Amino acid sequence: MTGSDPVPGNDPEVVSKAAVEPVEPLTFPDEVLDKHHAVALDHQVDEKYLTTKHEIWAYYSYYIGNNGLSLFNFAPTAFQNLLYQAAGDSGTLPFAGRTRTINSIVLLSNGISFAIQIVVFLILGSFADFGNWRPNILIALSIVAYAIGFGWLGVHTSDKWQIGVGLYIVGLIAYQTTLTFWTAAFPGLARNTAEMKALADDLLAGKITREEYDFADSMKRSQLSNVAFYIQSVAEVVILAIIVGIMFGIDVNASEANNNWGLSVLVAFASGVWLLVSLPWFFMEKRRPGQDPGKQNIVLAGLSQLYYAMRQVWKLKQSLLYLVGYFLLGDSLNTTVTVISTLQNSIVAYNTLQLTYLLIVGIVAQGAGILAFWTAQKRYKLSTKTMFNAVAFCIVLLDGWGMIGIWTNRFGFHNVWEVWVYQAFYGLFVCPWYSYSQIMISEVTPRGHEFLFFSLFSIVGKTSSFIGPIVSSAIIDATPSGNVSTPFYFLFGLSLVSFGILVVGVDLEKSRREQDRFLEEKKQASEASVA
């Protein structure tokens, strides 16, 4: 992507590998019995469902608002801030039947939120692939998110910390579910663009090979995901610049009360931006038909699909292998960020304004990083797997740097300058994980099952955010010196193992064959049940 061509369109570099001379009619391998199953199941032949540039920009616009600033960044800060103030010198509060520490309350709240998310993802994700009503899911969940964000305006004193617990739990659910169901739409958008429709027609006519179609399909999905991430990063810098002005206007440094109010205002402001920029997507998203539920209602069809997928998913060996690697590396990354944040807090004590400055540095680097990765992928026609491997290697380097800090205080996240360097490195080389890991999910997901599989991967991703911190906490407690850097032993090893699984084990060509076979067997089972 270049600065003059940020919008997916007729990009010759993206589809150049598919623009070849006609070849002999295709002969598909035995596992693909019906060549129509080699093409996206996204109703590409229907002109009224073609993706437009306005629809793509509306899709990008939603992500500008769902950037995490409201319910994932500032709301948790506001929540923990009220807990510390309410606890006072004792550091404890009565919660869930007994007196608990602040960390215990936060972990328990996270656990409650996660448990509810599992139920929501399994129920909604199972039947979101049916019919054409799935946009209503995102609209409803977004409304909940806006309400929670604005609700923080009434919660900015320590005596209301119990209300803060509720806002925090529901806010995390709303943020994660909206992000997941927004993300799951990009494969369908990519496969319904005019260029992908033309290539699908060429594939059916035998003018191009399956490999050429798959490459163009992968590049188009990479384009949409990466450009969305890039635009969101640029817009987020603008939002944060406005937030800095708001902080000066409130004078958050003047008093504890001002700082509390400033955090609530930040959450509400970011939620207001989210509301405004999400409206175009709600109105412009085309309600493309999903799977046909047949004689069943959508709920029963969804539960039936979930049951079938659980029984047959073992045949998708490459999808499961990626799931394992995704879980392990995601666990390592989530825990690494937590441990570094703990070290960072021991190095510098920063208020709301300083937190915003650090976020700006990180997000500027994030935008530059995703732009560099996508530009390199497009220019050199690199596969999604290659780009993903590069990001995974950078995560290993990050843990290696932290591990050095176990033996020395000269570096290894022990100095103020490292806090700023970390923000830059994380943005440039690690943040592309959040784009390429999602593109990889789309690579190993059977077509027409995006919402179910993205929901399952989201559950796995959330699970990984809890196990690693618990293990790391136990490692620190078991260390006589209490060295906060000791978890990097575990994290570096975990990153290496997951890197090996993902780089050596995952084969996307095998995955595509397994997906074809999965879809064909499901089709035969469906026809048999009808008969």
N, C-alpha and C positions, 0 to 999 in steps of 0.2 A: 504494500500500500504506500502511496505517496501522498504528499500534502495536497496535490491537485486532484487526486482521485480516491477520496475516502469512501465513496459509496459503491457497494457491489453493483456491478452492471455488466456490460459486455466487455469483460477484461480479457484480452487475448492471451495474456500470460497465464491466467488461471486455467483456460480451456485449451491451450495450445497443444497439449499432449493428446487431446481428443480430436483435434482438427487434422485428421489424416486422410489419406486417400482411401476410398472404399475398398473393403477386403471381402473375401469370400463369406457367405452366410455363416453365422455362428454355429458351432456345435458345442453345446454346453456339457459340462461333466455330468456323470450319472446322477449326482445328488441333486441337480437342478432339473426336475422333470418337466417343468413348464417354464419356458423362457420369460414369460411375463412376470414371474416372480423375481427375475433379476433386476427389475425396474422398481423404483420406489412405489410404495402402496399409498401414494398421497394424491391420487386423482389428478395426475399431471395432465391428462388428456382434456380436462375440462377448463376451457379458457377463463371462466369466471373466477377460478381459484388461483390464477397466476399471481405470483407475488409482485407487487409494484414497489418502486423506489420509495413512495410515500409511506407504504406499510413498513418497509424496512427502517426508515427513519423514525417512525412511531415506535417500533420495537426498541431501537437504540434509546429513544427518549425515556422510555419506562425505566431503563437501567440507570439513567442519570439520577433519577429519584431514588431508586432502590439501591443506593450506594452503601448502605450500612451505617452512615453517620448517625442517623436518628436512633434506631433500636439496637444496633450492634456495637456502636462505639460510645456515644455520649450517654445513652440511657443506662447501660451497665455501670458507667462511671458515676452517674447520679445516684444509682441504686446503692452501690458500695459506699459512696460518700455519706449517704444518710445512715447506713448501718453503723459506720465508724462513729459518727456523731452521737447516735442514739446509745451506743454501747458505752461510750465514755472510757474511763481508765480501766474498767473491768474487762473490756474487750469481748463481752458476751451478751446475749439477748435470749429471751424465751422464745422458742420457735419449734413448732411441730411436737409439742408435748414435753419438751425439756429445754434446759439452758444450753445454748450452743455458742461456739465461737463464730466470728464473722466469716471465716473461710468455710466453716461447716455449713452455715446458712446459704452461702453462695453455691457451694457444691450441691447441696440438697435441692436448691431451687433449680439449678441446671438439670439435675436428675429428673425432677418432676416435669420440667419443660420437655426434656428429651423423650420421656415415656409417652407423653401426650402426642409429641410429633410422630412417633412410631405408628400410633393408632391412626392419626390423620393421614399420613403418607400411605399406609397400607389400604385404607378405605378409599380415599380420593384417587390415589395413584392407580388402583386396580380398575376403576371404571372410567377414568378420564380419557382413555383411548377410544371410547365408544361414542357414537353420535357426534353432534356438532355443538354441544353445550359447554365444552371444556373452558372457553373463555370466562364463563360465569364463575368458575372456581377462583381464578385469579382476581376478578373484580371483587368478589365477596371477601376474600382474604386481605386484599389491599384496603378495603374499607375498615376492617378490624385494625390493621396496622396504623392507618391515619388516626383512628379514634384513640389508640394507645399513645401515639406520639403527642397529640394535643392534650391528652389527659395528664401528662407530666407537668403541665402549667399549674395544676392544683396540688402538686406534690413536690415541695421544695423545703420542707422543714422536717427535723428529725422525728417529731412526734407522729409523722405519717409514714414511717418506714414500712409498716405492715402493708399499706396500700402500694408502696413502692415494690414490694415483693410480688404482688399480683401483676402489676404493670410490667415488671421485668420478665416474669414467666411467660405471660401471654405475648409480650412483645417479641421475645425470641422465637416463639412458635410462628407468629405472623411473618417475621422477617424471613425465616428459613423456608417456610412453605411458599411464600410469594416468589422468592428467588428461584426455588426449584421449579415451580410451574411456569415461570417466565422462561427459564433456561430451556426447558424441555420443548419449547416451540421452535427453536432455531433449526433443527434438522428439517422439519416440514417446510419452513420458509425457504431454506436453501434449495430443496428439491422441487419447489414449485416456481422457481424463477424461470424466465423465458429461455435462458441459455441451457438450463438443466432439462427443461422440457424437450428442447430441440435435440439434445444429446440422448435423452431417453428414447425419442423416436428413432434416432439413428441406430441405437443399440438394437431395438426391435427389428429394424430393417436390415440389420447385419452390416451396417456401414462402419461401425467401430467395434472394438472388442470390449468385453466385460471389464478388463483391467483398465482400459482407457476411461470408460465411464466411471468406474469406482474412484480413479485418481481425481477426475474433475469434480466428482461429488464430494470427496474429502476436502479438496481445496476450497470449494464453495462454502462448506460448513466452517472451515477454518477462517475464511474471510469474514463471515458474519459474526462469529464469536469474538475474534480478535479485534475487529473494528468496533464492535459494541464496547469491549473492554477499554479500548483506547479513547473513544469519545467520552465514556463515563469518567475516565481519569482526568481528561482535560476539563470537563465541566465541573468535576469535583473540586479542582483547584480554585475555580471561580467561586464556587459556593463557600469554600473555606476562607477565601479572601473576604467575602462579605461577612462571614462569621467573626473574623478578626475585628472588623469594624463594629459589629454588634457588641462584642466583648468590651471594647474600649468605651462604647456608649453606656453600657451597664456598669462599667468600672469594677470588674470582677475581683481586682486585687484589693479593693477598699475594705472588704469585710467578708467573713464567712457567709453571711446571709446573701451578700451580693453574688458570691461565687456559686452558692446553691441555686439562686434564681437564674444565674447565667446558664447553668447546665440545663435547667428545665426549658429555658427559652431556646437554647440550641436544638434540643430534641424536637420541640414544636416547630421551629423554623425549618429544620431539615424535613420534617413530615409535611409541612405546607408545600415545600418545593416538590417533594415526591408526588403529592396529590396533583399539582398543576401539570407536571411533565408526563404523568401517566395517562392523562385523559386521552391524548391522541391514539394511544395503543388500544384503549378500550373501544373506541369508535371505529378505528380503521382496520383492526385485525379481522381477516376474513374467516368466517366460521366454516372451515373445511371439514367435511365429513371424516369421522374416524372409522373404526371398525363397525361392521353391522352386527348389532346384538342378536339379530334373528328374531325368534319368537319370545326370547327372554327380555325382561326389562333391563335397563342399563345396570342397575345395582347387582342383580343376579348374574348378568353377563360378566360384570367386573370381578365378582367373587369367583366365578367359574374360571376366568382367565388367570386369576391369582393362583388358584389351586392347580391349574394345568401347568403354569409357569414353574411353580415350586416343584412339581413332580418331574418336569422335563428339563429344567435348567441345567441339570448335571450333564446333559448332552452338549451344552454350550461351554466346552472346556476352556476355550480361550477367554470367554467372558468371565468365567469364574476365576481364572488365573489373574486377569486384570483386576478383578474385584479384591483378591487377596493382596496384590501389590499396592492397589489404591488404598486399601485399609491400612497397611503397614506404613507406607510412605506418608499418608495423610496423618496417621498417628504421630509419626516422628516430627512432621512439620508443625502440627498443632501444638505439640508439647514443647518443641524447640522455641516457638514464639512465646509460649507461656514462661518458660525458664528465662529467656532473654529479657522479657518484660520485668520479671522479678529482680534480675541483676540490674536492669536499667533503673528501677525504682530505688535501688540502694546506692546508685551513683549520683543521680540527680533527682531532686524533689521539684516537680514542675506542677504548675497550676493549670487551669483550663486554657489560658492563653498560650503557655509553652507547649501544652499537648497539641494545640492546633498548629503551631509552627512545625512540630515534628511530623504531624500528619501531612502538611503541605510538602515537605521535603520528600516523604515517602511516596506520595501520590504523583508528584512530578516525575520521580524516578520510575514509578510504575507505568506511567504513560509512555515514557521514553523506552522502557524495556519491552513493552508489548509491541510498540511500533517497530523496534529493531528486530524482534523475533519474527513478526509477520512479514516485514520487508525481506529479510533473509530467506524465509520459506518460499515466498513468491518468486523472488529473483532467481534463486538456485533450484527451484522446483523440488524442495525437500519435502519428505513425507511428514505427516503429523507425528508419527512415531519417533522420527529423528528429533523433532523439536521437543517433544515430551522428554526424550532421553536426556537432552541437554539441560532442561530444567531440573530433572531429577538429580543429575550430577552436581548442580549448583547447591541443591539442598544438602547433599553429602558434604560439600565443602564448608557450608555454614556450620554443620555439626562438628566438623573437624576443627574449625577455628575455635568453637566453644570448648572442645575437649582440651585444647592446649592450655586454656585458662585454669584447668585443674591443678597444673604444676607451677604456674607462674602468674603473677599479677601485672606483668608488663603489658600483656594483651590477652585477649580471650574474653572480651566483654567485661572489662574491669575499669575502663577509662571513659571520660566524657566524650572524647573524640570518637570512640568506637560506637557510641550511641548514634551519632550522626552518620558515620560510615555504614553502620548496619542498616539504617533507614534507606540509604542509597542503594546498597547491594541488594537488599531484600526487594526493593521496588524494581530494579533493573533485571535481576536474574532469577528471582524466586517467585515474584507475583505472577509471571506468565503461567505458573502452575494452575491458577484458578481459571484460566481460559483453556489451556491445552488438556488438562485433566477432564474437563467437560466434553471437549471434542473427542477425546479418546472414549468416553462413555458412549457417545453417539456412534463411534466406530464399531463397538462390540454389542450394540443393541439391535435386535431384529426390528426391521422396519414396521411401523404401525404400533409398536409397543414402547414408544419413547417415554410416555408419562409414567408407566409402570416401572420401567427400568431406572429412570432418573430418580424416582421416589425411592427405590430400593438402594441405589447408590448413595442417596442423601442420608438414608438411615445408617448405612455403613460409615459414611463420613462423620456423622454426629457421634456414633459409637466410639470412633477413634479419638474424638476430642476429650473423652473422659478417661479411657484406660491409661493412656500415656501419662497424664498428670498424676494419677493415683500411684502408678509405679515409681515415677520420679520423686514424688513426695516420700514414699517409703525408702528410696535409696538415700535421700538426704537425711532422713531420721536415723537410718542405720549407720551413717557415717559419723565416727566419733568427733570429727572436727566440725561437722555441720556444714561442710563446704557446699554451697548452693550450686556450684558448677559440676558436681559429681554425676548428675544425670546424663551428662554428655557422653559418658562411657556407653550407657545404654542406647542413647539416641543415635550416636555415630554407628554403632553396630546394627541397629534397626534400619537405618538409612541404607547401609551397605547391602543388607540382605534384601530389602525391598527393591533396591536398584537392580540387583542381579535378577530378581524375579521378573521385573518389568522389561528390562533390556534383553535378557536372554530368553525368557520364557514366553512372552506374549508375541504371537504371530498373527498379524491382522488378516493376512491372506487365508490362513486356516479358519480364522474367526468368521470371515464372510461365507466360507463354505458351510460352516456349522450353522450359521444363521439361515442360509437357504434351506438346508435340510430341516431345521426346526420349523420354518414357516410351511414347508411342504407337508410335513407330518401333521402339523396342526390343521392345515386345510383338509387333509384326508380324514382326520379324526372328526372334524366338524361335519363334513359331508356324510360320514358314516352315521353320526348321531342323528342327523336330519332324516336319513334314509330309514 
